[in-house]
């Protein structure tokens, strides 16, 4: 969360994030690739900013070092 106050999810299960909050989306490996995903977001304040990014897991080892992330140390 960059600013504001947002609620993610539906009535049964939701997560509320405020400024500087972080959450992780899950990936269902057995999901149906022909169906679209859906993320419900409800604003709790007048002005909110959020950064959302996603991608398919690469299933490789990652090595974080300084400001870089690689798949090997060498």
C-alpha distance (Angstrom), angle and dihedral (degrees) to the residues before:
residue distance angle dihedral
X1 . . .
X2 3.76 . .
X3 3.81 95.2 .
X4 3.77 142.1 -23.7
X5 3.78 130.7 30.0
X6 3.83 125.4 -71.3
X7 3.78 136.6 174.4
X8 3.82 118.7 -144.7
X9 3.80 123.8 -161.1
X10 3.77 136.3 23.1
X11 3.80 135.5 -62.1
X12 3.82 93.6 -83.4
X13 3.80 96.8 50.0
X14 3.78 126.2 12.5
X15 3.79 141.0 154.4
X16 3.79 123.1 -146.3
X17 3.81 117.9 -150.3
X18 3.78 130.0 -171.1
X19 3.81 131.5 -172.5
X20 3.83 112.1 -39.9
X21 3.83 90.9 10.6
X22 3.82 118.7 142.5
X23 3.81 131.5 -160.0
X24 3.80 135.6 175.9
X25 3.79 125.6 -134.7
X26 3.79 117.0 -142.8
X27 3.79 126.3 -125.8
X28 3.80 120.4 -140.7
X29 3.80 107.6 -149.2
X30 3.81 90.9 -168.6
X31 3.80 93.7 49.8
X32 3.77 124.7 123.5
X33 3.82 108.6 -99.4
X34 3.81 90.7 -158.3
X35 3.82 92.0 64.8
X36 3.80 124.2 79.7
X37 3.79 122.4 -121.0
X38 3.78 121.5 -124.7
X39 3.79 130.7 -153.0
X40 3.82 117.5 -173.3
X41 3.81 115.9 -151.8
X42 3.80 125.8 -175.6
X43 3.81 121.3 -171.5
X44 3.79 117.0 -131.9
X45 3.80 95.0 -176.7
X46 3.76 136.4 40.6
X47 3.80 97.8 -107.8
X48 3.77 121.0 29.2
X49 3.79 132.3 163.4
X50 3.78 124.9 -164.8
X51 3.80 133.9 174.2
X52 3.81 114.7 -144.2
X53 3.77 123.3 179.4
X54 3.77 132.3 166.7
X55 3.76 144.4 172.9
X56 3.76 143.0 162.2
X57 3.82 112.4 -78.5
X58 3.82 111.2 -103.9
X59 3.83 92.6 -148.4
X60 3.81 92.6 -139.7
X61 3.77 132.5 121.6
X62 3.79 114.0 -93.9
X63 3.81 126.4 -152.5
X64 3.82 116.1 -163.2
X65 3.82 113.2 -158.4
X66 3.79 121.1 166.2
X67 3.80 111.0 -45.6
X68 3.83 92.3 -21.0
X69 3.81 135.0 83.8
X70 3.80 118.4 -160.9
X71 3.79 136.2 161.2
X72 3.85 94.5 -116.6
X73 3.80 135.2 26.1
X74 3.83 93.1 -125.3
